[in-house]
Amino acid sequence: MQIAIVSKTSQIPDDVIAFAAKACDAQVQECAAAWGVAPTPVAFYAREADLPTSQVRIMAIVDDIDAPGALGYHDDALGVIYGRVLAQSPSDTAITLSHECLEELIDPTCDRWMPMPDGRSVALEACDPVEADSYAVSVEILGEQRDVFLSNYILPKWFEPAERGGFDRMGILGRPFSMSDGGYMIVRDRAGNESNVFARPRLRLSGATSNLRAAAKLTNSETRLARRLRG
């Protein structure tokens, strides 16, 4: 199985997407090792005709996303897992692409919940609590090196109340079940009621706040966050 990055945008050159895909591939392998799950390779295909005929999850970069207010999402439609990422600036597109690849790796069907100390549970979203944070990695293709920005992500210790460190890739968070500015999480109480919890907003490169982006997702019934909240 692999995540196939396909360009359906005229705004971003193929070489930029190729570097982003290679950076995401390395990050997914790193994240898979940290989480103890099987890695899912990430590859860029310049032509849809070159796509494998099976064992592939398509992540398309598009000019017009079919989830108003969202920058990206992945979903499970009749057993077929796929994703969409809105074309933005090269850096923001790579960050969103990284976010969706990681969350598809950890919870491809968007339906896993983890227990919290107070009896509630939290949706298993690998990037949402730290989604406004990003870091640069160096990527080389055919002898050319470029820096690519990727999304921060939480680590398994984030779900362990007794842990004292190592909660996210960038080392920003100081305790389990916390969020950095601009992050959010989806929680479910003991009665099964679900709601979203926001950290303080923070401006990202695109100039939009994470809180506004997450709130906008709720206006469309088919987005990932709205589907979580429908239960």
N, C-alpha and C positions, 0 to 999 in steps of 0.2 A: 504494500500500500504506500502511496505517496501523495503529497499535496502538490498539485500542478498549478503554477501561477500562469495565468493567461491574460494577456493585455487586450482589453476592448476599449482603450482610450487613445485619443490622438494627442493628449496633453503631455504625456511623459514618454520620452524615447525608450526604446527597447533596452538599450545598454544600461540605463538607470534602473530599470526594473530587474534586469539580470543581476546587477550588483546587490540590490535589495533582497532578491530571492536567495542568493548565495549566503548573505549574512543571516537571513532567517533560517536557512538550513543548518548552519553551524549553531545558532541559538537553540533551535529545536532539539538538536542532539544533546546539547549541554543541559537543557531543561529536563529532557527525558531521563538523563542520568541522575539528576538531582531528585527527581520524583520517583525513580525506580520503575519507569514504564518503558515500553518498547518505543524506540524512536520512529518517527515518520519522516522520511526524506522530503525535502522541499526542492522543487526544480522549476525553472522557467522555460516555457515553450513559446517561441516567437510565432509559431503557426499552429492553429488548432489541428491541422492535418497530422502533425507530429505527435499528438497526444497518444499515450498508451490506450489500448482498447478496453482495458479492465484494471481493477485495483488502483483507481485514481480518484482523488477528491479535488474537484476543480475550484480554484480560488481566482475569480475574475476581478480585474481592476477595471472599473467602469466610470464613465463620465456622469451617469445619472443612476443613482442607486434606488432600488425599489423599496426602500424603507426610509421615508422622509424623516430628517433629523439625525439619522445615523451616519457615521463615517465608515462603518464596516459591520459585518455580522457573519455568522455561520449558522447553518440550520440543518435539520434532518427531515427531508421530505420523502416519505414512503421508503425509508431505509437508505436513501441516497444523501450523503453528507456533502454539502457544497458551501461556498462562501462568496461574499462580495465585498470589495473595498472601493470606496469612492476615491477617484483621482484628486489629489490635493497638490501641495508643493511636494517636491521629491522627498524631503525629510519627513513630512507628516504622513505621506503615503507609506513610506517604509515603516514608520512607527505603527500605523494602523494595521499594516500587513503582518508585522511581527505579533501584535496583539491577537489577531484572529488566528494565526497559525498556532500560537501557544495554547490558546483556549480550546482550539479544536483538538490539539494533542491531548490535553488533560481531561476534557469533558466533551467529546465530539457530539453527543446528542443533547447537550444542554439540560440535563435532568438530574444531576447529582447534587446532593446536599450533605453538609458536614455538621456534626453537633457542636454547639457552643456551650460554655460553662453554665449559663443561666437557663438552660432548657430549650432555648431557641436553636435553630439551625441556620446555616448560611450557605448560599449557592456556591458551588465549586467553580469560581471564576478566577483564573490564574493571574489576570492582569488588572481587573477592575479596581481593587483597593489601592493600586499604585499607578493607575493609567496615565496620570499626568507627568510621570517621571520617565526619562529616557537617557540612554547612554550611547556613545559612539564606539563602533568596532571597525577595524581596518580589514578590507576585503581585497583580494587580488584575483584578477581574471586576465589571462593571457599577458602577464607581466605588468599590468596596470593596477595600481592600488588606489582605493578610494575609501573614505570614511562613510559609514552608513549608521544612521541613528535607529536604535531598536527600543522597544518598550521594556520597561522594568516588569518584573513578575514576582509573585510571592512564592515562597518555598514551603514544603510540608510542615516545617516547624510553626508556621503561622497558625495552624489549627491545634497546637499543643499548648494548653494553658500554663504548664509548668516550665516551658522553655524560656531562656533568657537572652537569646540572640540568634541571628541567622534567619530572619523572617522574610527577607526579600533579596533579590539578586544584587541590588545596589547597596544594601546595608543601611537603608534609610529608616525603616520602622524599628521602634524600640520595644514593642510588646506584641503578643499574639492578638489577632482579631482587630488590629489597628489599621488605619488608613493614612496615607500621606495626603497633603493638600491636593484637591482635585480628584481624589478617588471616591469610589462608592461601593456599596455591597448590597446584595439582596438577602433579606432575612425572613425567616418563617417562624411564627410563634408556636406555642404548644397546641393551640387550637387549629393550626393550619393556615392562619392568616398571613399573607405575604406582603412585604413592603420594602421600599428601597431606603437606604440610609446613606447620606452624603457627608463627606468631609468638607472642609472649607474649600471654596472654589479656587482654582489657580489657572491663570492664562497659559495656554500652550502655544506653540509656534503659529498655529492658525489663527489665534486670537479669540477662540471660543472657549468657554469654560467647560470643564467636565460635567459640572452640575447641569448646565443648560443642555449639553449634548444628551445626557442621560434622561433628563426630563422630556426632551423632544422625542426620544424613542418611544415614550409611553403614548404618544399621539397616534402611533401606527400599530394596529393590532397584530401585525405579522412580524414585528421586530423581536429580537431575542429577549430583550428585557421585558417587553410586554407579555411575551409568551410565558416567561418565568412567573410573572405576577398574576397571570390567569390561573396558574396551578394546573 
